[in-house]
Amino acid sequence: MPELLRAEAVSKTWDAAGPVPVHAVREAWLAVAAGEAVVVQGPSGSGKTTLLCMLGALLRPDRGRVLFDGVDLAAAPDPLARRVRLERIGFVFQRGLLLGNLTVHDNVAIVARAAGRSRREARARAETLLARLGLAPRAHLRPAALSAGECQRAALARALVLGPRLVLADEPTAHLDSATGERVVAELRALTAGAGAGLVVVTHDPRLAAVGDRVLTLEDGRLRAAA
């Protein structure tokens, strides 16, 4: 499969309150092919979220390059980085981060509308994904009326509504019981693989290793192949 994403010697250091800076990510190299799933494991505070945010152009690295679909996201002007992030990258966050004042359907459709899709197309895309994830009967409800697993499946639909080339998932099972977490991740893997999208999952849950074509570890800011 063709290479989709390449991070080259990516580093990020935070200035701590004390005299010693925090090296969140140190000289990380990572390549992801289209259709490939990569799982990055590590304990809390190991730099996983920082790495994911740099891969998805939510955060610029201090050093290094992030090459995605021919664009260096580390150096791209803000308008270009925002457009790539919106149209070609899907994000799944720990708590779903659904908008509480919108219905499930509108939480998904709003992403397509923000990217300039017509109301009709946005509605159709949302309905298709919600039906595939078993949420069609719940689409008219607001997130407060859903279970944690349903909220996370709605978050998957939102991440995938524009058919992104890359999906980035940050601890997607952190607030789910084991059975629900396994179902959600299996659905995420099936949907991305079926669309030929790359998938990067960061997690401290060792059970998610089974999802990845490759498993890496991130600890003390250093990214390595899993033992």
C-alpha positions in Angstrom: 0.0 0.0 0.0 1.2 3.5 -0.7 2.6 5.6 2.2 0.1 8.0 3.5 1.8 9.7 6.5 5.5 10.1 7.5 6.7 11.8 10.7 10.5 12.5 10.5 12.4 13.2 13.7 9.4 14.9 15.3 10.1 16.5 18.7 8.1 18.5 21.2 9.3 20.0 24.5 7.1 21.7 27.0 8.4 24.3 29.5 7.6 22.9 32.9 6.7 25.0 35.9 10.1 23.9 37.4 13.6 24.4 36.1 13.6 21.2 34.0 11.7 21.1 30.6 9.5 18.2 29.7 10.5 16.3 26.5 7.1 15.0 25.5 8.2 13.5 22.2 11.9 13.0 21.2 13.0 12.5 17.6 10.0 10.3 16.7 9.9 8.6 13.3 6.7 7.0 12.0 5.3 5.9 8.6 1.7 4.9 8.0 0.5 3.3 4.8 -3.0 3.7 3.4 -5.3 1.0 5.0 -2.8 0.3 7.8 -3.5 0.4 11.5 -0.8 1.4 13.9 -1.2 1.2 17.7 1.0 3.3 19.9 1.0 2.1 23.5 2.4 3.8 26.6 1.5 4.9 30.1 -0.3 8.1 31.0 1.9 11.1 30.5 4.2 9.3 28.0 3.6 11.8 25.2 1.0 9.9 23.3 -1.6 12.7 22.9 1.2 15.2 22.0 2.4 12.9 19.3 -1.2 12.4 18.0 -1.8 16.1 17.9 1.3 16.7 15.9 0.3 14.0 13.4 -3.1 15.6 13.0 -1.9 19.3 12.7 -3.4 20.3 16.0 0.0 21.0 17.3 3.2 22.0 15.5 6.4 20.2 16.5 9.5 22.1 17.7 11.6 20.1 15.2 11.0 17.6 12.4 8.5 17.2 9.6 5.0 15.6 9.3 4.4 14.7 5.7 0.8 13.9 4.8 -0.7 13.6 1.3 2.2 15.8 0.0 1.8 18.5 2.6 4.3 19.2 5.4 1.9 19.9 8.2 4.6 21.1 10.5 5.4 24.0 8.2 2.1 24.5 6.4 0.3 27.9 6.7 -2.5 27.8 9.2 -5.3 28.0 6.6 -3.9 25.0 4.7 -3.3 23.0 7.9 -6.9 23.7 9.0 -8.3 22.6 5.7 -6.3 19.4 5.6 -7.3 18.7 9.2 -11.0 19.2 8.5 -11.3 17.4 5.2 -8.7 14.6 5.3 -8.2 13.7 8.9 -10.7 12.3 11.3 -10.3 12.6 15.1 -11.7 10.3 17.8 -11.2 11.8 21.2 -11.3 10.1 24.6 -14.7 11.3 25.7 -16.2 11.7 22.3 -16.5 15.5 22.8 -20.0 15.6 21.2 -21.9 18.9 21.4 -24.5 18.5 24.1 -27.0 20.9 22.5 -27.1 19.1 19.2 -28.7 15.8 18.3 -26.5 12.8 17.4 -27.4 13.3 13.8 -26.4 17.0 13.8 -23.2 16.3 15.7 -22.1 14.2 12.7 -23.6 16.3 9.9 -22.1 19.5 11.2 -18.6 18.4 10.2 -19.7 17.9 6.6 -21.4 21.3 6.6 -18.3 23.0 8.0 -16.4 21.5 5.0 -18.9 23.1 2.6 -21.1 20.1 1.8 -24.7 20.8 1.1 -27.3 20.3 3.8 -28.7 17.3 1.8 -25.3 15.7 1.3 -24.4 16.2 5.0 -27.6 14.7 6.1 -27.2 11.7 3.8 -23.6 11.1 4.9 -24.6 11.3 8.6 -27.6 8.9 8.1 -25.5 6.3 6.3 -22.8 6.2 9.0 -25.2 6.2 11.9 -27.2 3.4 10.3 -24.0 1.4 9.8 -23.1 1.8 13.4 -26.5 0.9 14.7 -27.4 4.4 15.8 -30.2 5.2 13.4 -32.9 4.8 16.1 -31.0 7.1 18.4 -30.0 9.8 15.9 -32.7 12.2 17.1 -31.4 12.2 20.7 -28.9 14.4 22.4 -25.7 12.9 23.7 -26.9 13.0 27.4 -29.5 10.4 26.5 -26.9 7.9 25.1 -24.7 5.4 26.8 -21.0 5.8 26.8 -20.6 3.2 24.0 -23.3 4.9 21.9 -21.5 8.3 22.3 -18.2 6.8 21.2 -19.9 5.2 18.2 -21.4 8.6 17.3 -17.9 10.1 17.6 -16.7 7.4 15.1 -19.4 8.5 12.7 -18.4 12.1 13.1 -14.7 11.3 12.5 -15.5 9.4 9.3 -18.3 11.5 7.8 -16.0 13.1 5.2 -14.3 9.9 4.3 -10.9 11.0 5.7 -7.6 9.6 4.5 -6.3 9.3 8.0 -8.1 8.6 11.4 -6.4 9.4 14.7 -7.9 7.9 17.9 -6.8 9.1 21.4 -7.6 6.4 24.0 -10.9 5.5 22.3 -11.8 2.9 25.0 -10.7 4.8 28.1 -14.2 5.3 29.4 -15.8 2.1 28.2 -16.2 -1.3 29.7 -14.1 -4.0 28.1 -16.9 -5.6 26.0 -18.1 -2.2 24.7 -14.6 -1.0 24.1 -13.8 -4.1 22.0 -16.9 -3.5 19.9 -16.1 0.1 19.3 -12.5 -0.5 18.3 -13.5 -3.4 16.0 -16.0 -1.1 14.3 -13.4 1.6 13.9 -10.9 -0.8 12.4 -13.5 -2.3 10.0 -14.6 1.2 8.8 -11.1 2.5 8.2 -9.9 -0.6 6.6 -12.9 -0.8 4.3 -12.3 2.8 3.2 -8.5 2.3 2.8 -7.8 4.9 5.4 -4.8 4.9 7.7 -5.5 4.6 11.4 -3.3 5.5 14.4 -4.6 4.6 17.8 -2.8 5.8 21.0 -3.7 3.9 24.2 -2.5 2.6 27.5 -4.9 -0.4 27.0 -2.8 -3.5 26.1 -5.9 -5.2 24.6 -5.9 -2.9 21.7 -2.6 -4.3 20.4 -4.8 -6.9 18.5 -6.2 -4.1 16.3 -2.9 -3.0 14.9 -0.9 -4.2 11.9 2.0 -2.8 13.9 2.4 -2.0 17.6 4.8 0.7 18.9 5.5 1.9 22.4 6.1 5.5 23.5 7.7 6.1 26.8 9.8 9.0 28.1 9.0 10.6 24.7 10.8 7.9 22.7 8.9 5.9 20.0 10.1 2.3 19.5 8.8 -1.0 18.1 7.0 -3.0 20.8 9.0 -5.8 22.3 
